[in-house]
Amino acid sequence: MRRLELDDLPACSDLAESRSWPREEKKWEFLLAHGEGWGLFDDEGLVGTTIVTRYPELASVSMVLVAERAARQGHARRLVSHVLDTDVSTLFATSMGRPLYEQLGFHAVGFTDIHAGTFTGPASDISHIATHADLDDLVALDTKVTGITRPYLWESLLAMGSVRVSDHGIAGTWQVRDARMLIGPIIADTPADACALIADCAAGVPSVRVDVHDPEVIAFVRKHGMESWGEATWMVRGAETLPGDRTRYHAPLLQALG
């Protein structure tokens, strides 16, 4: 086992593709730049991966992948155990991975329903594009709602994506691969406010992904052409629940970032 480096990106993408995940090299690069990536190697190359993104308040574990040739040999447990410590940790689990995480002390605190496709509704026209002058306000609101201090996330979105601001919330966007745009994080006072921000971000964009959990927001995106790709369970270790005011947190940017 060793730390992953940028030179390992093609191997990481190959491994992801071999397990029916998208390649998303930009996503891997972003996560490795802001977190610790660990890889298991054998004579044939990369066997497994995980990435942990550490914040002052908690750690977010992601990208747990094991090659088919090495499946069911305890490698996922070894990788995740390697990055866990006594602090609070969180992750999103597939149905396949959830039993392992439960054995490692995680418990479910929520879920997200992954949606992708072409949004067919009109813009709501209730928001405007944020600038770097808004950075402090974005970070302050994000920290209050999520309980996580992560200014780099909003700095990155302002630099390589965009952020929309309304009187009742904020939403980031980022084009992670091909023509698909990710929407999130979404922080909004109500589900209706979250829907309005999604409409402003997604209207006219050929391909969009947004991971949401509120029934009203799920119904809204499905009504406007988005299809469910399945659910992931939000899990926590070392605490009863997630910090912050999660009633106002309607979508992450990446599940990997919490």
CORBELRA-V594929 format. One record per pair of residues at least 6 apart in sequence whose ideal C-beta (glycine too) atoms are under 6 Angstrom apart, sorted by sequence separation. I is the first residue (numbers start at 1). GAP is how many residues later the second one is. If there is no record, write none. Layout:
i	gap
I	GAP
I	GAP
This chain:
i	gap
17	6
143	6
157	6
175	6
176	6
188	6
202	6
212	6
236	6
39	7
40	7
52	7
53	7
164	7
40	8
93	8
173	8
174	8
186	8
52	9
66	9
163	9
188	9
13	10
39	10
66	10
173	10
51	11
162	11
186	11
13	12
38	12
51	12
64	12
139	12
161	12
50	13
161	13
172	13
37	14
49	14
50	14
139	15
157	15
171	15
9	16
12	16
35	16
36	16
49	16
64	16
138	16
35	17
170	17
35	18
48	18
169	18
183	18
9	19
34	19
169	19
31	20
47	20
168	20
168	21
195	22
47	23
191	23
194	23
76	24
169	24
181	24
168	25
191	25
195	25
132	26
171	26
191	26
48	27
179	27
180	27
181	27
182	27
183	27
59	28
61	28
169	28
173	28
179	28
50	29
180	29
50	30
58	30
59	30
60	30
61	30
171	30
15	31
48	31
52	31
58	32
4	33
50	33
129	33
130	33
217	33
4	35
11	35
40	35
130	35
164	36
1	37
12	37
127	37
164	37
127	38
1	39
127	39
212	39
126	40
211	40
210	41
145	42
38	44
19	46
15	50
15	52
194	56
187	61
188	62
186	64
186	65
184	67
185	67
184	68
185	68
184	69
126	70
124	72
127	73
124	75
123	76
124	76
123	77
121	78
123	80
122	81
172	81
119	83
119	89
57	90
57	91
55	93
56	93
116	93
55	94
55	95
115	95
147	96
114	97
147	97
146	98
112	99
145	99
145	100
112	101
111	102
121	103
145	103
146	103
120	104
145	104
113	105
119	105
120	105
115	106
119	106
118	107
117	108
117	109
117	110
115	111
115	113
116	113
113	115
114	115
114	116
34	118
113	118
111	120
112	120
111	122
110	124
108	125
109	125
108	127
109	127
106	129
106	131
105	132
109	132
109	133
101	134
98	135
92	140
93	140
92	142
93	142
91	144
90	146
89	148
27	149
26	150
88	150
88	151
24	152
24	153
92	163
90	168
57	186
62	194
60	197
60	198
53	204
31	225
